[in-house]
Amino acid sequence: MARWTPTTYNPDDFANRRHIGPSPAEMEAMLKAVGVDSLDTLIEQTVPAGIRQTRALDWPALSEAALLQRMRDVASRNRVMTSLIGQGYYGTVTPPAIQRNILENPAWYTAYTPYQPEIAQGRLEALLNFQTMVADLTGLPVANASLLDEATAAAEAMAMAQRVAKSKAKAFFVSDNLHPQTISVIETRAEPLGIEIIRGSECDPSTVFGAIFQYPGTFGEVRDYSRECAALHAAGAVAIVATDLLALCVLKEPGAMGADIAVGSAQRFGVPMGYGGPHAGFMACRDEMKRAMPGRIVGVSIDAKGNKAYRLSLQTREQHIRREKATSNVCTAQALLAVMASFYAVFHGPVGLRAIAQRVHLNAATLAHALRSAGAEVEPEAFFDTITVRVGVGQQGILAAARHRGINLRRVGRDRVGISVDETTDAGVIARVLDAFGIADPAKPSTAPAIPEDLIRESDYLAHPVFHMNRAESEMMRYMRRLSDRDLALDRAMIPLGSCTMKLNAAAEMMPITWPEFGALHPFAPEDQAAGYHEVFADLTAKLCEITGYDAFSLQPNSGAQGEYAGLLTIAAYHKSRGEDRDICLIPVSAHGTNPASAQMCGMKVVVVKSAPNGDIDLEDFAAHAAKAGDRLAAVMITYPSTHGVFEDTVREVCEITHKHGGQVYIDGANMNALVGLVKPGEIGGDVSHLNLHKTFAIPHGGGGPGMGPIGVKSHLAPFLPSDPRSGELGAVSAAPWGSASILLISWAYCLMMGGEGLTQATRVAILNANYIASRLAGSFPVLFMGNRGRVAHECILDMRPFQAHGVTVDDIAKRLIDNGFHAPTMSWPVAGTLMVEPTESETKAEIDRLITAFQAIRAEITDVAEGRISAEASPLRHAPHTVEDLVADWDREYSREQGCFPPGAFRVDKYWPPVGRVDNAYGDRNLICTCPPLESYAEAAE
């Protein structure tokens, strides 16, 4: 007779059954390969005992079902109203085809930044479409592949203008018609750089190196800035226009006015407001300024066969390459949101976009006419979608009456109300607005535009065939699928990138961001309408404080680089409050690559500290530099564990030396995936850290963004955290008070489902997976910086430099891994000629073993070259990656098709085929093309 046998297996244990890859049995086998008897022993050998936290993270874990129910409860506490507040954020309709096939599709949201172009051709094409869209609509020839938001794009434009202007003036003009949050972020950026901000309605070009105007203005005004642009040019200054892409579908473009740079947000192109983000900021400029433009630029090149291929252009401008000489610390873009916006333009085409823009404008004109007919004083005369109504002492009553009818209007000064209509506005919304003003008569639809004739757009835009596709949903769906099939993302294979933590982004964590209760909230809506969001902020902040040992957090920075910048600004404000003039920042060479650029942006002088041979900070060199800096020492920026992948025993001494000289310790949170549950940076001497939520806390990378970089601080720094961008106070770093609020839901869900114990176990397994790879590959490749006890942290650096003597480069090895179906590890950083591997805790033993098999097969091919059986030029290493075209073409190579196209580790049935061969980077930089090339150029390349 069968007996009932109770099971201890819990299928709802999210941490150990869903998020953490290796099973208990697999972990046993891995520990044996590493040479330890238990995970506890490995952690003891890896993490110095003197820094280990004593109290465990102990909040309970939720199942996926319980998490989604909790999210539903929290969402119900948000009140979704029709927000006509405007100010850079607008209601929009996300086409369901884009929501389902892009935003909710792991093929798009789990992809990494396209540094390996051969396996990123799909998202590179989508981003090139974005650049083309922005360039066409702004009337400027070159656009980048997105920035963090409109306000930071404007601040970047100011810094860019100072670099390229012929004028030697030290001041920058900011028009009063800019959105208030943009002014706030510009002022924050200007202060440490010594830029004087001149605000007003009229600009004296002789006193400034540049000026920025809003078009349409924050209160609705539409005017031609051609005269201002010409006057600025005559004085050697730069003209910048912050603008609105939808408005530009019917309004004269900034390029036609003589603008040098245009910035703005692509949010209203199908991207939900999400209580502040994420949204793709944009920047476009004149051709001669393109090499000074911050952010990433997608360009067109050719592959090894001469076929057209996309790539990131001018990569030497990147901040982690230029370090303290960088022009910006911009790292995370908003690639996923830029892709959404570009598909919105493809989905609607120029005719559809113009129709939406005309409908929005005529609804605004209808509203203005109805209000004026009832005796209201409406400004301005010329507008696109925004009007301002002078209501005197009745302001509070009008705002309350509108809220009673489910509508949020904008409070302007003490006696006006702003109204911005959008794509979602219909006759019913107009009727409710008029009712709030006490107007019962139905509005007669307006047919006459409120745009001066000389400001109506004359030029065409979006002429490229991609924007003229058959817009049947079947065709759109197939185009999205074709592009995603060209890419390698986490839904296909492991992405073992050091310092980037490409872990599982669970479906349950992602689902709530598209719920309207979270997606449809305006960031400047009254806080009582966002009670659910604020519950999330409070609990997430409490958990992050418990994890890090810090006392307070700001959730505003909307990327890791932005977090670095905000943390250093917090330190600078603290020193200033004490009357101390400190400006020196010590940065070890083992620190994260964006650190020097962030310090430079904060007006600090970077002093580089050497590393010891084992990868640790050279303590003697550090102490000498700290003593020399003396009372000018502002901060030290360290990454822990270091970018070399090592837990340094001397971290407390570094902190003590810094504090002895009055400096503050900034611990970069890039490697928090090796710390959570084991070490609290706030307890080992850190004063401030940013956390890359898009790394450690499960927000997906989205092809290069979104990201979030909240900063935690000790209590003495809390008063100096970033200010609310609406407050007018110095210190705001992003356009929205809580940054990209909607994706904070992902990290909160991750913390809730993992529980304290699960988060700690994730850290332990990340360290196990990295040490397993280091142990298995140590006989094939030198492993650098193994730590004092022969262990690595959560990542390891494989040294490929010895093979250069045989003609084999790190590029050859990276491209050969594509044939095995893998994204290459981080290449030549932090040490040139190396690969930095980070498996994360989410990868199973089977996938890690597949990677090890691939590396060992590559090592055998290197041996063939080294021992003279084949030359490097003739080997599969140099011909990698191999395409289907290689497979079916005449074969005259010195190795077999089998070896070239199906190396060990590669899947047979589900083989990933790169759409192009090795991309020629130099050709792309010599022949810079940053918008969609005409179709005939593809035919020419194929001939």
N, C-alpha and C positions, 0 to 999 in steps of 0.2 A: 504494500500500500504506500502511495506517495505521501511524503510528510511535508507539512507546511514549514518552509525554512525562511525565517525573517531575513530581509536584506537591509544592509546599512547604506546601500546606494541611494543618493538623493538626486533625482533628475533635475530638481529646481535649484541646485547649488550652482549659481551662475558663475562664480569665481572659478571653481575647480572643474566644472563640466563644460563651460562655454568660453570663458575668456582665457584661461591659462591652457596652453597647448598640450604639453606633455602629460600623459596619464601617470598615476603613481608607479605603475610597473615600468614605464618608459624612463621616469626619473631615476629609478633604481639602476637601470642599465647605464644611464648617463653619468651618474655619480661614480659608478664603478670605473668608467672610462677616464673620469677626471682623477680618480685615485683617492676618493674619500668614502667614508662609510655612511655619511648622512648629510642632508642639506644643512643642518646646524653646524656641522664641522666645516663645511665649505664656507659658510658665512663667517665663522670665527676666523678662518684663514684669510678672508678677503677684506672684511671691514674692521678697522682698528677698534679694539675693545674700548679705548678711551673716549670714543665719540658716540658709541651706541646709546640710543635712548633707552631709558629704564622702564617706561610705562608704555604698554601696548596700545595700539589703536583698537578700540573695542565696541564701536557701534555695530548693531546687528545688520545683517544683509537682507535685502528684499529679493524675492523671485521676480522674474520678468513680468508675470501677471500682476503681482502686487505693486511693482514699480509703475506699471501703466495705469493702474487704478489710482495710485497716489498722484500721478501726473494729472489724471482727469480731475481729481479733487482740487488740486492746485490751480489748474487751468480755469476751473469754474469760478475762482475768486478774482479772475481778471474780467473786467467789463468791457466788451468790444463795442466801441461807438464809432460813428462816422467822424473821423478826424479831418477837418478842413483847416488845420493849423498851418500846413505848408512848411516854410522855413527849411526847405531842402528835403522834406520827407512827404511822400504822397501815396495815396491808395493806388494800387495797380492790380491788374488781373494777370496772374501767372497762368499761361495756357496749360491746361492739364497735360498735354503731351510733353511739355518741358518739365513740369513738376515730376511726372512719373519717370521720364526717360533721362533726365539730367540730375535734378536735385535729389531725388530718392533712389538714384542708381549708383551702387557701389563701384561700378566701372568708372564713373566720373568722380565720385567724392573720395575714393580711397587712393587716387593716383598721387604721385609725388611731383615735386617741382621738375620741369622737363630738362634737367641738366644732361640726361642721356637722350639725345633727340631721336635716335633710331627707334626707340620704344615709346615715343611720345608724340607721334605725328598727328594723332587725332586731336588731342587737346591743343597742340600747337596751331593746327588749322583753325580751330574754334577761336583761339586767342588772336590769331591774325585777322579773323573776321571781326573781332571786337575792335582791334586797332584800326581797321579799315572803316568801320562804322563811325568811330570817334573822329578820325581824320576827316572823313567826308562831311559829317554834320558840323564840325567846328570850322571847316574850311582851312585847316592847317595840314601840312603834308605828312607829318610824323606823329604817331601817338604811341604811348607805352601800353604794356599789357595789364595795366591797372595799378592803383595805389590803394591805401587803406580806407579812406573816405574823403569827402569833399574838403573838409577843413584841413586835414593833413596834406592833401594835394596842394592846397593853396599855400600852406607854410613851405612845402617843398619848392613851389614855384618862386616864392620870395627868395629862398636861398639860391636857387638856380639863376634868378635874375641878377643877383649880386655878383655871381661868378662871370656872367657873360656881358654885363653892361659895360659900355664905354665910359659912362659917367663914373666919377670917383666919389660921388656923394655917399654919405653914410646913412641916409634916411630912406624910408620906404613909405609910400602913401597908401593908406587903406581907406577906401570909400565908406562913408556911413551907410551906404545901401547894401553892404555885405550882410549875410546872415550873422547874427550875433555870435554863434558858436564858432564860426570861421574866424571872426575877429579875435576871439579869445585864444584860439590855438595859434594863430599867427603871432600874437603878442607874446605868448609863452615861448615860441621858437626864437623870436627876435632878441629877447632880453639877454640870454647868455652869450649871444653872438655880437653884442654891442650895436645892434641895429636900432636906430631910433624910429619909432612908428609915428607918423603924422596922420591924424584922422580928420576927415572933413567931407564937404560936398564938392569942393573944387581943389584941384591939384596944381601946385606950382612946379612944373617939370624941372626947373633949374636946381631944385633943392633935394631931389631924390634920384636913386639909381633905378627905381621901378615903382609901379603903381598897380593896384588891383581894383577892379570894378565888378559889380554883380549885374548880370544881364540874363533875364529880367531881374530887377532889384528885389530885395527881401520884402519890400512893401508893394511890389507889383509893377513898378515903373519900367517901361520899355523905352530906351532912348539909344541913339546912335553914338558910339564912342569913337568915331573916325577922327574927329578933331583932337580929342585927348590923345589918341594913339600917335597922331602925326606930331603933336607938340612934344610928347615924350621922346620920340625918335630924334627930333631936332636937338634935344638936349643930351642925347646919348643914353637915354634911359629905356627901360623895358616895359612894355604894356601887357598886362595880364587881365584876362576876363574870366571870371567864374560864371559858368553858364549852365543851361538846362538842356539836355539832349532832345527832349520832347518839344520844347519851345522852338528849337532850331529846325524842326521839321517845317515850320512856317515862317520863322523870323530870319532876317539877314544874319549870316554867319559871322563870328568874330574875325575870322581870317580876312573877310571882305572889308572889315573896318580897319585893318592894319594891326590887329592884335598879334603879339609875338608868341604868347602862351595862352592856352585855354585850359581850365580845370573844371571839375564838377563831379557829380555822382551819377552813376547809371542805374540807381535804385528803381526809378519808376519804369524801367524797361523790364517789367515782370518779376522784380525781386521784392518779396514782402518786406514791410517796414521792420518787423521783428523787434519792436521796442528799441531800435537803434542800430541794428545790423545783424549779420555782416552785409555790406554793400560794396560794390566796386567803385572806388574813386577813379578818375581818369585824368590824364594830362596829354595835351597835344602841343606841338611847337613848330616854329619855322625850321626848315631843313638844316640851316647852318648851326642850329643850337642842339641838334639831336645828341651829340656826344656829351653834352653837359646835363642831359635829362636823367633824373633818377628813376629807379625801378627797372623792370625787365622789359626788353624789346624783342619781340619775335620777328625773325627775318627769314628770308628765303635764300637757300643755298642749293648745292647739288650733292648727290652721293657719289660713291666710287665709280658708278657707271654713267654719271652725268645726268641722272634723273633728278627732277626737282625734289628738294627736301627742305623741311622747315627746321629751324633751330633758334635758340636764344642767341641774339647777336651781341657783339661788343661785350662779352662776359668779363673782360678785364676791368670794366667799370664797377663790378660787384664789390660791395663793401668789405666782404671778408678777404678779398684779395688785396685791396688797397689799404685796408686797416685804417690807421689814423689819418691817412691822406684821402680817405673816402669823402665823397661829396654828400653822402647821406648814409644812414644806417638801415635804409629800407631793405627788408629781407622778405618777410611775408607780404605777398600781394593779396589780391582777392580773386584768385584765378577762377574758382568754381562759380562765383557770382558774375564775373566777367563773361564766362562761358554762357551762363543763363541769359545775360543781357544780349549777347551776340545772337543767340538762338531766337530771342524775342524779335530781333530785327530781321533775321532770316524768315521767321514764321510769318511776320506781317508784311515784310518788304516795304519799299519806300512809299508805295501808294497806301498801304494799310497804316503805316506810321503817320503819314500826312492826314489821313482820315481821322485817326484818333486825336491828333493834335488839334485839328479844326473843330472836332466835336467838343473837346475840352475848352477851347477858346470861346466858342459860341455859347457854351453853358455859362462861362464867366460873364460874357457880354449880356446874356439874358438876365442874370442875377443883378448885374450893375444897373441895367435899364429899369428893372422892376423896383429896385431900391430908390433910384433917382426919381422915378415917377411918383413914388410915395413921399417924396420930399427929403430923402436922406442925402447927406453930403458924402459923395463917393469919390475917392481918389484911387489911382491917377486917371488921366484921360486915356492914355495909351497903356495897355497891359496885355499879358498873355493869359494867365490863369488866376492871378491874385489881385484882389482889390482890398482897399482899406476904407472902412466906414467910420466917419466921425460921429460918435454917439454921446459925447459929453459925460455928464454925471450918470448917465444910464448904462455905462459900460458893464458894471457888475450884473445888473439885471438882465441885459442882453445875453451875456455869457451863460448865466444861470438858466435863462429861458431856452437857450439852444441845447444846453446839457440835458434839460428836462425832456427835450425832443430827440435825444440820442445823438447829439452833434457837438463836437468840440470846435470852438473857434479860437483864434489867436488873440490874446490880450496884447495890445500895442500901446505903450505909454499909459497915460491915465484916462484918455478920453476917446480911444479908437479901438476898433475891432478889425482884425484881419481875416479874410476868407480866401482860401485857396481851393479851387475845384480840381478834380483829377479824373482819371479814366473811369473811376467807379461812380462818378456823380451822374445822377439821372434826374428826371423831372420831379420825382418824389423827394429827393434830397433838397432840391431847390425850393420846393414848396415848404418843407420843414424849416429851412433857414429863414424864408420870408415870414413864416408864422412866428418865429422867435422875435422878429422885429415888429410883430403886430400887423403884418400885411396879409390879408386873407385872399385878395384877388389872385387868381392863377397867373403865373408869369407867361407872357407871350414870347415864344421862342424867337431869339434874335437871329437874323441872317446877315447882319452887317458887322464886319470885324472892327474891333477897337484897336487896330494896329495901323499906324501911319503907312501910307502907300510906299514910301521910300524905305520902310523897314520890313516889308514883305519879301520873303526869300525869292530870289530869281534863279539861283543856280540849282542844278540837279545834284542828287546824292544817291549813294548806294546803287551805282550803275553796274557793279560787278555781277556776273551771272548768278553767284551764290545767293544774292538777295532777290533773285527773280525765278527761283525754283517754283515748280508746281507746288502750291501750298496745300495740296491734299494731305491729310494726316498720314496716310500710308507712306507718302514720299518723305515727309518730315521725319517720321519714325525710322525709316530706313537710313536716312542721312545721319541721324544721331547714332544709330547702331554701327554704321560703317566707320564713323570716326572713333567710337569707343573700341571697336575691334582692332584698330591700329595701335592701341596702347597696351602697356603692361601695368596693371594696377594690382592692389592687394587682393582683389577678388579672383585673380589668376594665380598669383605666386607670391612667395616671400619677397619683401623688399628690405634687404639687410643693411640699411644705411646707418652708419655710425652717427651718433648725436642727433638723429632725427626721429627715432622711436616710432617706427611704422607698425603699430600694434592694431589689434582688432578694434574696429568701430562698430559696435554691436547694433543690430537693427532696432532693438528695443530702446537704445539710447537715442537713436536718430529720429524715431517716429514723431515725437511731440513737436519738433520744430516746425512742422508743416500744419499743425492744428491752428485754425484761425484765432483761437483764444490767445495764442502766443505770437503768431505771425502778423496779425492785423493791428497791433497796437503801435500808435505813434510815440516816439521817445519823449515828446514833450506833453503828452496827455497828463491830466491831473493824476497824482500818485494814487489816489483812492480808487482809480480805475485799473490799477496794476498791482493789486494786493497779492495776487498769486506770484507775480515776478519777484516782488520784494520778499516774499517768504523764501523763494529760491535763493535770492542773494544772501539773505541772513543765514540760512542753514549752510550754504556752500562756503561762505566766509568763515563760519564757525569751524567747519571741517578742515578747511585749508589752514586755519590758525593752529588747530590741533596737530595736523600733519607736519607743519613746518616749525612750530615753536615761536611763531611771531604773534604780535598782539593785535594787529589791525591789517586790513587789506583794502586796496583800491581795485575795483573790477573794471576800471575805465580803459586801460591800455589794450588796444585791439590787435596786437601782434607781440611776439617775443621781443623784437627790436624796439617796439614802442615801450615795452615794459622796462627794458634796460635804460632807455632814455628817461622815462618817468622816475625810475629809482634814483638815477644820478641827479635829476632835478630836485628830488626830495632831499637828498644829501646836501646839495648846494644851498637850498632854502634854509635848511637847519643851520648850516655854518653861518649864513648871512644873518640869521636871527640873533646869533651870538656875537655879531660884530666882527667875525673872523674872515679874513681874505685868503681863502684856501683854493688853490686851482690846480694842484698836481695830482694826477691819477696814476697809480702804479698798476701795470697790467703784465702778468707773466706771459711768456710765449705759449704756455699751455692753456691759456684762457680761451673762451669762445671767440670766434672770428669777428663777430659784430661789435665786441666790446670797445675796441679803440675808436671806431666810428661814432659810437654813442657818446663816448667821453668828449670827443672833439665837438660834437653838436651841442654839448652842454658848456662849451667854453673852457674845458679843462685841457691841460697840457699832459700828453701821454708820455710816460716813462716806462720803457719795456724792461722787464726783469727776466734774467736768464733761467734756463732749466738745468738741473743737474743731469748727469748721464742717464740716470734711471727714470727720467721724466718728471721727477718732483720739481717743485719750485726750489731754486738755488737760494737757501735760507740766508747765506752770508751776503749774497748779492742783494737780496730783498732788504735785509736789515740796513745795509749801507745806503741804498737808495732812500729808504724811509727816513734815516737819520739826516741825510742831505736835504731832503724836502722839508723836514722840521715842521714849523708852524704853517707851512704852505701845503702840507699833505691833506688833500681833501678826501681821497678814497683809494682803496685797492679793489680791483675787480678780479675775483678768482672764480674758476669753474670747479665745482666739486661733485663727484670725483672729477679729476681734471679731464680736459679734452684728450689727453693721452690715454684715458681709460684706466686711471689708477686712483685708489683711495690713498691719499698722502697722509702719513703719520703726523706731519708737521702742521696740519691746518690750524690747530689751536694756537700754535706759536706765531703763525702769520697774522692771525687776528689780534693776538696780544701785542705784537710789535706795532701794528697799525694803530690800535687804541692808545698805546703809550705816547704816540706822537700826535694824538688828537684826530686822527683820521677815522673814517667810517668804512666798514667792510661790506662790500657788495658781493654776494655769492650768486653767480649766474645759475638759474634754475634749469638750464638745458639738460642736465643729467639727473634730474630728480627721480627718474625711473629707477635709479640705483639707490635711492635714499628712503623713499616712502615706507614708513613703518619701522625703519632701522635707525635712521639718523635725522635729527631735526636741525636744519641749518641755523635756526634762531637760537639753538642751545649750544652751538659749538663756536659762537663768536660772530655770527652774521648779524648785521644791522638791517639789511634789506636784501630781498631776493625777488626776482620775477619768476613766475611759473609758466612754462609753455604748456597751456592746457591742450594745445593741438599735438603735444607729444605725450607727456606723462598721463594726462587725464582724458585721453580717448577722443578728443575732437579730431575729425579726419583732416588730412592735409589738403584735399580738394584740388590737387594739381598745382599747389603753390599758394594755398590760402583758401578758406579763412583760417585765422589763428586768433588766439587770445593770450595776453601776457600780463595777467594781474600781478600786482606787487604786494608782498607782505613786508611789514616793518615792525621793529621794536617800538615800544610805546613812546619813546622820546622823539621819534620821527613822525608819528601819526598825525600831528597837526599840520604837516607839510605835504601830505598826500595830494594828488591831483585834485583841482577844484572842479566844481560843476561848470561846464562850458557856457551855461546860461547866466552864471552869476556875475560875469564881468571881472572876476578876480583873476590874477595871474596864476597859471599853473595847469590849466586844462591841456590834455595831450591828444584827445580825440573829440570828434564832433558830438557824440552822444554821452550822457552822464555815466552809463554803465557799459560803454563800448558796444561790442557785438553781442547784445544781451541774449538773443535767441539761442546762440550756441552754448551759452553757459548751462543750458538745460542738459546738454550732452554730458558735461563733466559732472554735474550734480547726479544725474542718473547713474553714471559710472560709479561714483562714490557710494550711492545707495545700494546698488546691486552687488558690489564687491564686498561691502562691509569693511570694517577696520582690519579684520583678520585676513580677508581676501586681498586687500590692497597690499598688506605686508607680504603675503605669500607670492603675489605677482612680482614684487621686487626681488624676492629670493630666487624665483625661477628665472627671471631675466638674467641674474648673475650666474645661475647654473648654466643656462643655454650658452652664454658667452664663453664661459670657461670650458664647456664641452667642445665648442668649436676650436678654441685655442689649443686644447689638449690634442684633439684629433688632427689638427693641421700643423702642429709644431714641428713635425718631422718633414713637412713639405715646404713650409715657408717660415722664415724667421718671424717670431711674434715679438714686437717691441713693447717695452715698458710693462713687464709682467708683475710689477709691485714687489715689495720687499719679501713676500712669502710665496712668490711664484704664481700669483693669481691676478686676473684682470677683473675689472668691475663689470659693467653690463655691456661692454663693447671691447673689441680687441683690434689692434693695428697689425696688419700683415705687411711685411716689408718686401716690396717688389724690386727694390733698387739693385740687388745683386744681379738680376737678369738683364739689366741694361748692357752689361758687357757682352752679351750674346745677341744684342739687337732687339730684345723683347722689351716692350714698354708697358707701363701700367695701363695705358690706353688699350693695348692689344688684349690684355687680360680682361679688362672691363667689357670690351666689346665681345670677347669670346663667351663671357658668361651669358650674353643675350641668346646665343645659340642653345644654351642649356635651359633657357626659359627663366632667367633671373635678371632682375634689375641689378646693376653693379652696386657694390658698397660705395661709401663716400671715397672719392678718388683724390689723392694728393693733398689731403688736408686731415689733420694739422701738419703732417710731414709730407713733403713732396715725394712722389714716387711710391706711395703706400696706398693700401686700401683699409679703411676703417669699417669693421663689420659689427653691426648691432642686431642680434636676432630678435629681441624683445621676448616677453614671456608668452606671447600668443602663438608662437610657432611650434608645431608638433615636432616630435623627434624625427618622424618620417621626412618632413620638409627640410629640416636641418641636415639630415643625412644626405638628402638629395643635393643640397648645396655643397656639402663636404665632398661628395662624389664628383661633382662638377669641378671643384677646385683641384682635386687630386688628378683628374684627367687632364686639366690644363697644365698642372705641374709636369705630367708625363710628356706633354707636347713641348714644354720648355726644355726638358731634358733632351728630347730628340734634336732640338735646335742646338743646344749646348754641346752635344756629342757629335754634331756634324752630319746627322742623318738627313737633315733638311735645313735649308736656310730660313732665317726669320722672314724674309720677304716672300718665300714660297709657301710658308706654313699656314695652317688654318687660323693661327693667331692673327696674322696680318690681314687675312681676307675677311675676318669676322666683322660684323655678323653676316651670316649667310641667309639669303632670301629665297623665296620660291623660284624666282627668276634664275638664281644660281643653280637650283636643283634641276630645272628642266633644260637649261642651256647646254651647249656642247661643253664637255668636261675635259679640260686639258691640264688639270692641276696635279701636283705630286702626291696628293693624298686622295683618298676615296670620297665619293659623294656621302657615303655612310658616315665617315669620320667628320666631314665638314658640317653636315646638316643634322645629324642625329648623334651628337656626342653623348657620353655617359651622363646620366642625370636628367637628360631631356625627356619629356613625355613623347610617346610615339603617337598615340591617337589624338591627344589634345595638345599637340605641339604648337607653341607660339611662333609665328613667322613674322619677323620684323618687316614692315612695308617698304623700307628702303635699306640700302647698304650703308656702309660707314659714311657719315656726313663730313663733307669738306668744310671745316670751320673757317679756314683762311679765305676761301673763295667767298663765303657769305659776308665776311667783314670787308673784303675789297669791293664787293658789289652789293652794297646795302640796299635791300628792298624790304620795307616794313609794312606794306599794305598788300592786299590780295593782288597778285600779278594777273594780267589778262590771260585768258585760256590759251591763246595761241602760243604763249611762252612755254606752256607745258608740252605742247606738240613739238616746239623747237628743241626742247631739252631731250625729248625722246628720240629725235632723229640722229 
